[in-house]
Amino acid sequence: MPDTGKPRKRHPALNLRVSFFLPMWRRIATVAVITLWCVIEILYGNPWWALLAAGIGVYAGYVLFFDFDIEGEGASDE
């Protein structure tokens, strides 16, 4: 696939860069709930579900805290 210089569109289900997550408390609550889900799965002895929850939590934590940018807002440095 040739590189056109445009950023690739993300699948909407994986797109956490939406205005709903602008308040910091929503980002913290989202990651906290996913972390709680992971802990519950570990306590109930479901390592594969815990691994899945941990993966989702790591992705959500990275996107919501380190790479959070509403699409189109921060792209123009003119």
C-alpha positions as CSV (number, residue, x, y, z in Angstrom):
1,M,0.0,0.0,0.0
2,P,1.6,3.3,-1.0
3,D,2.1,6.0,1.6
4,T,0.0,9.0,0.7
5,G,1.1,11.1,3.6
6,K,-2.4,11.2,5.1
7,P,-3.0,9.6,8.5
8,R,-4.9,6.4,8.3
9,K,-8.5,6.4,9.6
10,R,-9.0,4.3,12.7
11,H,-11.9,1.9,13.2
12,P,-14.6,3.7,15.2
13,A,-14.6,1.0,17.9
14,L,-11.0,1.7,18.6
15,N,-11.2,5.5,18.5
16,L,-11.0,6.9,22.0
17,R,-10.1,10.3,20.8
18,V,-13.6,11.8,21.1
19,S,-14.9,14.8,22.9
20,F,-16.6,12.6,25.6
21,F,-13.2,12.0,27.1
22,L,-12.2,15.7,27.4
23,P,-12.9,15.9,31.2
24,M,-10.0,14.2,33.0
25,W,-12.3,12.4,35.5
26,R,-13.9,10.4,32.7
27,R,-10.5,9.2,31.5
28,I,-9.4,8.3,35.0
29,A,-12.8,6.5,35.6
30,T,-12.5,4.6,32.3
31,V,-9.0,3.2,33.1
32,A,-10.0,2.5,36.7
33,V,-13.0,0.4,35.7
34,I,-11.0,-1.6,33.2
35,T,-8.3,-2.1,35.9
36,L,-11.0,-3.3,38.3
37,W,-12.3,-5.7,35.6
38,C,-8.8,-7.1,35.2
39,V,-8.4,-7.6,39.0
40,I,-11.8,-9.3,39.3
41,E,-10.9,-11.7,36.5
42,I,-7.6,-12.6,38.2
43,L,-9.5,-13.2,41.5
44,Y,-12.0,-15.5,39.8
45,G,-9.2,-17.5,38.2
46,N,-9.7,-16.4,34.6
47,P,-6.2,-15.6,33.3
48,W,-7.2,-15.2,29.6
49,W,-10.0,-12.7,30.4
50,A,-7.6,-10.9,32.8
51,L,-5.0,-10.7,30.0
52,L,-7.7,-9.3,27.6
53,A,-8.8,-6.7,30.2
54,A,-5.1,-5.8,30.9
55,G,-4.5,-5.3,27.1
56,I,-7.5,-3.1,26.8
57,G,-6.5,-1.2,29.9
58,V,-3.0,-0.6,28.6
59,Y,-4.3,0.6,25.3
60,A,-6.9,2.9,26.9
61,G,-4.4,4.3,29.4
62,Y,-1.9,5.1,26.6
63,V,-4.5,6.7,24.4
64,L,-6.3,8.6,27.1
65,F,-3.2,9.9,29.0
66,F,-0.2,10.0,26.7
67,D,-1.6,10.3,23.2
68,F,-5.0,12.1,23.7
69,D,-5.8,14.5,20.9
70,I,-9.2,15.2,19.5
71,E,-9.0,14.6,15.8
72,G,-8.4,17.8,13.9
73,E,-7.6,19.9,17.0
74,G,-3.8,20.0,17.4
75,A,-3.1,19.1,13.8
76,S,-2.9,22.7,12.6
77,D,0.2,24.6,13.7
78,E,-0.3,27.5,11.3
